[in-house]
């Protein structure tokens, strides 16, 4: 299999760390992203990705781990969206737009200051498009910790969150604390976006958050199966992106970024769901089973 796996692929330390980070981030992004798609809050996820840009660039500016900047920035941004917004969709969009504009302005300022006050090169590339091969062992521990916290939140609220996502009025009537559930969900979304920003960059993190769940929901409408399929797609796309980026050292004058491959794999998977054969198989899978006791039985 040397023509698939480049020399030293399995013995490379950065590859090992990238595989671990990719598996963890792909899983967390798929779990949170599934509810993001169901709730129709893809715009909020995209906006938090831009907030992550401000947080990551600010972390570079003051000299701390970029992951801490990604996560802290998205958590602050999610909190601001929740405080400014109201429960109606129009109010949420207004709050999201306000936070989005402020975060882009801060990101521009922080990137400018980093470029003019530091000799470090590639800051913008790392923040915007990721650098998973440069992940350190200490960062992996932080990734696992934040991921465990994010998944714990989702496990705790997944039932009331699903009900409120479908119909928040019914959820309120049944005693679901819709406001509290929404706040916890936004915290989980902020953590997921911050983690995915580490893998493929802040500006592209929405692809890993929204793409796999969107593909999964086109293949099955069952939430449980959709979550399994989304996790498989997210992890698979990340691993395949790592492999292709590593192999690009051999067939390109300069290596291609991992984020490009991950995003294009997810985009190609989404387009594949439009193929007639795939749509037919998905329709048959979603079709209800025939009732027993009919004519001829």
C-alpha positions, 0 to 999 in steps of 0.5 A: 500500500506504499502508493496510498500511504507515503513513506513514514506515514505510520511512524510520523509523530505529527500524523499520529497527533493529527489522527487523534485530533481529527477523530475527536474533533470530527465526532464532536462537530458531528454531534453538535452540528446535527442539532445545529442543522435541525434547529436551523442555526447554521448561520449562528455556527458560521458566525461563531467561526468568525468569532473564533478568528478573533479569539485565535488571533488575539491568542497569538497576539498575547502569546498563548495557545491558539486553541484557548483563544478559539474556545474562549472567543466562541464562548464569549460570542455565544454568550453575547448572542444569547444575551442580545437575542430573543427567542424569535428567529428574527431576534436571533438573526439580529443578535448573530449579525451584530456579534458577527460584525464586531468579531470580524472587526476585532479579528482584523485588528488582532491580525494586523497587530500580530503582523506588525508587532511580531516576526512570526510568519504564517499567523493568518494562515494558521488562524484562518485555515488551520495547521493540524500537523503542528498540534502538540501533545499538550494541546491534544490533552486540552482538545480531549478535555474540551471535547469531553465537556462538550459531549457531556453537555449534549448527553445531558440536554439531548432529549429536551434539546430535540423537542425544543428544536422541533417545537419550542412551544410544545416543549415549554408546555411540557415543562422543558426549560427552553431558555436554559437548554438553549444556553447550554446548547450555545455553550456546546456549539461554541466549544465545537466551533472552537475545536473544529477551528483548530483542525481546519481553521476558523474560517472553514470550521463551519464545513466540518460542523454543518457538512457531515450532519447535512449529508447524514440527514439526506440519507436518513431521517432517524436522529440516532442513525443520522448521528452515527453517519455524521460522525463516520463522515466527519472522522473519515473526511478528516482522516482522509484529508490528513492522508492526502495532505501528507501524500501531497509532499510527494506530488507537489512542489509545496504541500497542500493544506489539510483543510482544503482536502477536508472541505472538498471531501465533505462538499463532494459527499454532499453533492453525491447525495444528489446522484439518482442512485444515492437518492433512491437508496436513501428514499427506500431506507426512509420508506416505512415497512409494509404492514403485516396481515395484508392480502395474501398472508 
